[in-house]
Amino acid sequence: MTLLVILLPPRPHAGPDAGARDAATSTLVHVLSPDGMALGNTGRSVASALPKADTVVAVLPPTDVAWHRVTLPKAPAARLQQALAGVLEEQLLDEPDQTHLALAPKPTAGEPTWVAATHRGWLSNQLAALESAGVTVDRVVPACAPGNSPQGHFFTQAGDDENGQADKLWLAWSDAHQALSLRTAGGLARAVVPPEAMKSASWTATPAAAAAAERWLGAPVLVRSDAEQALVAARSGWNLRQFDLAARARGVRALRDMGRHMMGASWRPLRWGVLALVLIQVLGLNLWAWQQRRGIESRRAETLALLRGSHPQVRAVLDAPLQMARETDLLRASAGRVGTDDFEALLGQAAAAWPEGRPPVERLRFEPGRLVLPAAGWDPAQLQQLRTRLEAGGGKLVASDAELSIARQAPKGQP
């Protein structure tokens, strides 16, 4: 699954259009990763020229996100945004209706959690501009967020002196207690970073800021480009597209998101397991069908061999069981033996089942396989007695208004 990571430009903090500028005409730093881990193609382009990908993640600059630690209010999901605004009203730099708030991944009501705050109008315009250019942003993540491991990243803002002078150098700092970005000029940055973290923290810097960062820090730093830093940020579990800025995933988009999620790396073991199960089932069904075919073919061959062995005069075999029965009947008839469907056998069945007190019949008729008697003079009790006795002896009675038909019961499995 390809991943496109876009680094949004910093929001202008001065001028009447500070919240109205968008990414439509800006040159955006982006990276296209084949799997979300490896660094693929990187570059700069306008939104309409961005490459296509399965998933798109936008990264907010560290200077445009403020962080607050609060106890998550116990409020319904529909009113949680207003509840957060009420809790943070005194801490927000902008008016609550101009501020977009987002919760940390998997928050618990009544427990402390981190809340990210950014300019609502500006972020909404960025997303709308990308949408109008045909780029659907699935997640919005911060470039710098609070975490257990202390980290510091040095960078220069667009328009700053490209030689990374100390008065133009910025530091994005994060640890378990805070996440902020500030200039390194003056003593505020050194006051914010705990002394014990200066040596234990992970330090990175953009190529333009690396030299000044090492002079300020007094130690070497790992050089990491904006694209590499954005890809690292995209791996976090954050998603600032919440509340009224949440992605509208319905219909085809919802199915696409579900399919894309299931094709992710975390679902790979399950996919392999399902595939293995399907293959086992298919192989098992094929093996069972093969065994069934072998059994049928074996029984058919045995029946054919028995027919030809018992009746070698039969040349063309069309229905072996039927032909076997016919040939056997012919042999029995030629030997003078009575068959179960012959006149003598059916007459004997009728005599054995004849009701007491019933006079003999004056006439009868034999047809192949059945004995036909007149139905006149039979009452229901006598008919029921005759039927019961015939069934006990392997025969059956079919009665109508005009005649009674006595025949042999068909063996089970035959009509």
GICOR-V322762 format. One line per field, one symbol per residue. ss: DSSP state (H for helix, E for strand, C for the rest). phi: phi as a letter, one per 40 degrees, with the letter a starting at -180 (. if undefined). psi: psi as a letter, one per 40 degrees, with the letter a starting at -180 (. if undefined). A space follows every 10 residues. Layout:
ss->???
phi->???
psi->???
This chain:
ss->CCEEEEECCC CCCCCCCCCC CCCCCCCEEE EEECCCCCCC EEEEECHHHC CCCCEEEEEE CHHHCEEEEE ECCCCCHHHH HHHHHHHCCC CCCCCHHHEE EEECCCCCCC CEEEEEEEEH HHHHHHHHHH HHCCCCCCEE EECCCCCCCC EEEEECCCCC CCCCCHHHCE EEEECCCCEE EEECCCCHHH HHCCCCHHHH CEEEECCCCH HHHHHHHCCC CEECCHHHHH HHHHCCCCCC CCHHHCCCCC HHHHHHHHHH HHCCHHHHHH HHHHHHHHHH HHHHHHHHHH HHHHHHHHHH HHHHHHHHHH CCCCCCCCCH HHHHHHHHHH HHHHCCCCCC CCHHHHHHHH HHCCCCCCCC CCCEEEECCE EEEECCCCCH HHHHHHHHHH HHCCEEEEEC CCEEEEEECC CCCCC
phi->.cbbbbcccc ccbahcbdbb cbccbcccca bbbcagbccb cbibacdcbc ccacbbbbbc cccbbbbbbb ccccbddcbc ccccccccdc cccbcdcbbc bacccfcbcg bcacbcbacc cccccccccc cccgbcccbb bccaadaccc abbcabcdgc cccgcccbcb bbbaacbaaa bacccgbccc ccccdccdcc ccbbacdcbc cccccccgac bccacdcccc ccccccccac cbfcbccccb fccccccccc cccccccddc cccccccccc cccccccccc cccccccccc cccccccccc bcccccbbbd cccccccccc cccccgcccc bccccccccc ccccccgccc ccaabbbdga bbbcccgccd cccccccccc cccgbabbbb cbabbbaccc dcgbc
psi->hihhhhhiii hheiidfdee iaedeihhhi hhhdeedihb hiahiideei iiidhhhhhh ideehihhhi hhigiidded dddddddede ehdiideehh iiiihfihhe iiiihhhihd dddddddddd ddeehhhdih iidhiiidhh ihhiiiihei heefideehi hhhiaeeihi hiiehaeddd ddhhdeedde ihhiiidded dddddddfii ihhhiddddd dddeeieihe gibeeihggi bddddddddd ddeiddeddd dddddddddd dddddddddd dddddddddd dddddddddd geehdhhdgd dddddddddd ddddeeihid eidddddddd ddehihehii idiihhihei hhiiehehid dddddddddd ddeeaihhia ddihhhiihh ihei.
